[in-house]
Amino acid sequence: MKIKRFFKVVIFVLIFAFCFVGVQNLLTGDADTRDHKRIEGFFDEKENSLDAVFLGSSATYAFWTAPVAWVEYGLTVYSLSSSKQQILAAKYLIADARKTQPDALYIVNVASVTEQYNAINTHRLIFGYPYTENKYDMINYLSELGGMSFSDRMEFYFPIIRFHDRWSDLVSFDFKKTTDAYKSASSYKSFLSKVEDVSGGLFDYEETAPISETLTTGLNDLMDYCEQEQVKVLFVVTPQSLTDEEKRGQQNTVMELIRSRGFDVLNMHELVEEMDLDLTTDYYNGDHTNIHGSIKFTDYLSRYLIENYGFKDKRGTERLASWDRAGEKYYNLISPYLTEEDLKYVSVEVVPEETTQEETTKLISDETDETKPEITGDEIS
């Protein structure tokens, strides 16, 4: 009888655990699914298939357009980025990414140095992230940096605590989670169609500003890790049109620190003219390029990577057929939005008859940045 009772209890616990995990996975998420698709999509990439992995916040995925680098140059560079991604998460992201991409170059966006260490931004980073020891080490580290309470930390281990009331906000993605179809490239409305004049930004700003001891220690720890593990790393600063002198100065201070350690830094604020970026047409807000600026940025950085890191053209490689499919899909998506200027950089000549701008907008309507995020706090950029 005791054995029978024991097995009943075990079966009950297993059924409860199965149901609990299923409900938690269903409810955990955000109305904006971009981060989830991008993060999970990275971990679906084939082993040793990537030339580089580009880490950072929205200032990474709005500037780098992976299908353009693939179609035009045969490069496989995936943007392992998320909205408001904190730069000190980079060590943990690199450690997990190197399990499948050990030979890749790791590009770290210094524009992420001013992102806040809070529960909202960490949730955005771990949507779609697999269960690994590094993941939980990263959560603990970011929680300490943000001075998060015990209840905030518990949300990361049991996210149903935060998302238990999402029932009325569930979307089709919650029931059938799909990975990114465009190899991390952006496809939201403002990126494709919005234009803003950002010519008032501090592009030529050379002053420095103090950074915290915590940030200094964390960056040195990241660089120590890269040295010890012999990680190939390039630090990049995407050319945001910042008007905040302190933030811009902090970027300069971080670049000085990185250079003092002997690491490569590419300050793309200094390359706006070389990239042929038009500050009146190539951004959708001060922090982000639109499709026109992103194409120019991607073209320049692709050529830089080929010239300085010896990347080879991988087009026609059978095991990378998914990149061909992503490139074709993405070019069909963006073609209605391209201008004559864009055609200097991309090999799209006509809009396919079956794809109109109205239809394209409908295709991405579930992913626009105008969708109200489920998690509270700063709106996703």
C-alpha angles and dihedrals in degrees: 000000000000091000090049091050091047092054091048090054092047092050091048092050092048093049091047092048092048092050093044093052091045094051091044092052090048095052099038111097148058137269085243104068099182098101093047093051093045096049096043090044091058093057089052092060116112118261116272091003101119129084092198144356117220114209127195149080130296087300084073103047093041092053104036118063108186099193090057091054089049100046095043102035109011094243124148106209115154123198107228090187139133136188111281092000109179116233094224089064087069097090092057094042091051092048092055095039092053091061087076102016104040096152099045125115111245114219113198118196111222089198086082094069094097098051116119126248102230139128095260095056093045091051089054090054097049099046103116093007114138123238107271136147089242090056092060093042087053092049091051092047095048090045091055091048090052095044089234121184125244091256091052090052092049089059090068093055095038104024091175085082089071100029103039093112098052094103095110092045099052116130132194091267090064091061096043112022112204129189127238114292095197102053093253097314120142121253106167124127102253091047091053102038114013123098128189132175106239099168092125094073129119097253096144095040112137103173121110130222130202119269126201124268087239092058092045092051092045094050092049089049090052091050092045088054092050091050095046094046093038092236115177103232137174122188114213133184113208112218103252118174096239121178095183107097093198094055092044091047091050090055089054091049091051091049090053091051092049093048090049088060092053098252124139117256125187109198103198093183084080093052102057093113094043090053088049090232112173107213091202097055111016102070133064092199137351095277101043141048119224123226092285095054093039091057091053093045092048092048093052096044092046091056090045091053093048092049097043104031102030096237113179130219106261098182112132093032108139096215089055095056089120088067090055090052092047091049093051092047093047095048089051088051098050100035095090089057100047124110132207087261091057091054089069087071107029132052098232115123107168139016109252109250092234093055118068125176090247091054092045092052089050091052092057098036091107092056104046121130087232089073110105109246118236095223114075125237133056113009114253109260 
